[in-house]
């Protein structure tokens, strides 16, 4: 039986949470996608409290993320993501299912 594979993407939430005693937390929306169909199989939220682009890239790689969609642009983050083999698509916005529907063939099928 063939093992089912998925690919994970992340989209930053452009807001943050302040937790007493912890400081700011950045929220990321994750989606696990079937690369053959482009269908989202699962979504979840995670928070990240790091500061540098390289720390974020390492954290995303640890979470098995293969790609990032983002409304903004960061050269430092783009370089850090490239260093851990994560693709990025900048200056796009919308709900995660809309982004996947629009871009999954271009990015997700090639990352799988």
C-alpha beads as a LAMMPS data file, in Angstrom:
LAMMPS data file: protein, C-alpha beads

112 atoms
111 bonds

1 atom types
1 bond types

-500.0 500.0 xlo xhi
-500.0 500.0 ylo yhi
-500.0 500.0 zlo zhi

Masses

1 110.0

Atoms # bond

1 1 1 0.000 0.000 0.000
2 1 1 1.383 3.389 -0.999
3 1 1 2.066 5.704 1.922
4 1 1 -0.041 8.837 1.753
5 1 1 2.074 11.960 1.503
6 1 1 1.125 15.530 2.238
7 1 1 2.907 18.820 2.066
8 1 1 2.637 21.543 4.692
9 1 1 2.425 25.241 4.006
10 1 1 2.298 28.193 6.372
11 1 1 0.688 31.612 6.204
12 1 1 1.410 34.291 8.798
13 1 1 -1.500 35.868 10.619
14 1 1 -0.976 39.617 10.576
15 1 1 -1.698 40.248 14.173
16 1 1 -0.131 39.006 17.329
17 1 1 -0.986 37.775 20.756
18 1 1 0.464 39.166 23.944
19 1 1 0.803 36.579 26.658
20 1 1 1.555 37.836 30.189
21 1 1 5.085 36.930 31.170
22 1 1 5.880 35.700 27.647
23 1 1 5.589 38.780 25.436
24 1 1 4.462 38.872 21.824
25 1 1 3.647 35.708 19.935
26 1 1 3.304 35.559 16.177
27 1 1 0.549 33.309 14.875
28 1 1 0.958 31.080 11.824
29 1 1 -1.782 29.184 10.042
30 1 1 -0.619 25.797 8.779
31 1 1 -2.268 23.598 6.183
32 1 1 -1.515 20.019 5.254
33 1 1 -2.239 19.543 1.567
34 1 1 -2.497 16.506 -0.679
35 1 1 -0.135 17.387 -3.556
36 1 1 -1.999 15.193 -6.045
37 1 1 -5.352 16.926 -5.562
38 1 1 -4.493 20.258 -3.963
39 1 1 -7.073 19.601 -1.256
40 1 1 -6.416 20.824 2.256
41 1 1 -6.636 17.858 4.586
42 1 1 -6.061 19.680 7.854
43 1 1 -5.416 23.187 9.177
44 1 1 -4.076 24.328 12.524
45 1 1 -2.575 27.339 14.282
46 1 1 0.801 27.621 15.956
47 1 1 2.569 30.490 17.668
48 1 1 6.207 31.462 17.288
49 1 1 8.100 33.701 19.681
50 1 1 11.489 33.980 17.980
51 1 1 12.991 37.157 16.587
52 1 1 15.214 36.474 13.579
53 1 1 14.427 35.370 10.036
54 1 1 16.831 32.443 10.318
55 1 1 15.138 31.276 13.544
56 1 1 11.756 31.424 11.812
57 1 1 13.025 29.461 8.809
58 1 1 14.499 26.773 11.057
59 1 1 11.258 26.561 13.058
60 1 1 9.192 26.214 9.868
61 1 1 11.541 23.518 8.554
62 1 1 11.184 21.689 11.889
63 1 1 7.399 21.827 11.351
64 1 1 7.905 20.149 7.941
65 1 1 6.755 23.224 6.027
66 1 1 7.634 23.203 2.336
67 1 1 6.217 26.613 1.424
68 1 1 5.098 29.979 2.755
69 1 1 2.521 32.396 1.392
70 1 1 2.877 35.939 2.702
71 1 1 1.202 39.312 2.272
72 1 1 4.470 41.180 2.816
73 1 1 8.040 40.716 1.683
74 1 1 11.265 40.189 3.588
75 1 1 14.571 39.673 1.804
76 1 1 16.132 38.297 5.003
77 1 1 13.343 35.761 5.406
78 1 1 13.392 34.821 1.729
79 1 1 17.114 34.052 1.980
80 1 1 16.639 32.106 5.226
81 1 1 13.768 30.070 3.752
82 1 1 15.812 29.332 0.632
83 1 1 18.599 28.079 2.917
84 1 1 16.294 25.421 4.396
85 1 1 14.642 24.545 1.067
86 1 1 11.286 26.241 1.701
87 1 1 9.698 28.113 -1.198
88 1 1 7.944 31.416 -0.662
89 1 1 5.280 33.322 -2.551
90 1 1 5.189 36.977 -1.546
91 1 1 2.631 39.760 -1.689
92 1 1 -0.403 37.511 -1.842
93 1 1 -3.306 37.648 0.535
94 1 1 -6.521 35.822 1.196
95 1 1 -7.855 32.844 3.043
96 1 1 -5.500 29.876 3.115
97 1 1 -7.870 27.722 1.035
98 1 1 -7.997 30.461 -1.634
99 1 1 -4.212 30.681 -1.804
100 1 1 -3.871 26.916 -2.073
101 1 1 -6.545 26.739 -4.748
102 1 1 -4.868 29.476 -6.781
103 1 1 -1.218 28.425 -6.416
104 1 1 -1.081 24.736 -5.471
105 1 1 -0.127 23.461 -8.896
106 1 1 2.649 26.025 -9.319
107 1 1 4.249 25.495 -5.923
108 1 1 2.936 22.514 -4.024
109 1 1 3.175 19.818 -6.685
110 1 1 6.787 20.727 -7.390
111 1 1 7.661 20.648 -3.665
112 1 1 6.288 17.172 -3.070

Bonds

1 1 1 2
2 1 2 3
3 1 3 4
4 1 4 5
5 1 5 6
6 1 6 7
7 1 7 8
8 1 8 9
9 1 9 10
10 1 10 11
11 1 11 12
12 1 12 13
13 1 13 14
14 1 14 15
15 1 15 16
16 1 16 17
17 1 17 18
18 1 18 19
19 1 19 20
20 1 20 21
21 1 21 22
22 1 22 23
23 1 23 24
24 1 24 25
25 1 25 26
26 1 26 27
27 1 27 28
28 1 28 29
29 1 29 30
30 1 30 31
31 1 31 32
32 1 32 33
33 1 33 34
34 1 34 35
35 1 35 36
36 1 36 37
37 1 37 38
38 1 38 39
39 1 39 40
40 1 40 41
41 1 41 42
42 1 42 43
43 1 43 44
44 1 44 45
45 1 45 46
46 1 46 47
47 1 47 48
48 1 48 49
49 1 49 50
50 1 50 51
51 1 51 52
52 1 52 53
53 1 53 54
54 1 54 55
55 1 55 56
56 1 56 57
57 1 57 58
58 1 58 59
59 1 59 60
60 1 60 61
61 1 61 62
62 1 62 63
63 1 63 64
64 1 64 65
65 1 65 66
66 1 66 67
67 1 67 68
68 1 68 69
69 1 69 70
70 1 70 71
71 1 71 72
72 1 72 73
73 1 73 74
74 1 74 75
75 1 75 76
76 1 76 77
77 1 77 78
78 1 78 79
79 1 79 80
80 1 80 81
81 1 81 82
82 1 82 83
83 1 83 84
84 1 84 85
85 1 85 86
86 1 86 87
87 1 87 88
88 1 88 89
89 1 89 90
90 1 90 91
91 1 91 92
92 1 92 93
93 1 93 94
94 1 94 95
95 1 95 96
96 1 96 97
97 1 97 98
98 1 98 99
99 1 99 100
100 1 100 101
101 1 101 102
102 1 102 103
103 1 103 104
104 1 104 105
105 1 105 106
106 1 106 107
107 1 107 108
108 1 108 109
109 1 109 110
110 1 110 111
111 1 111 112
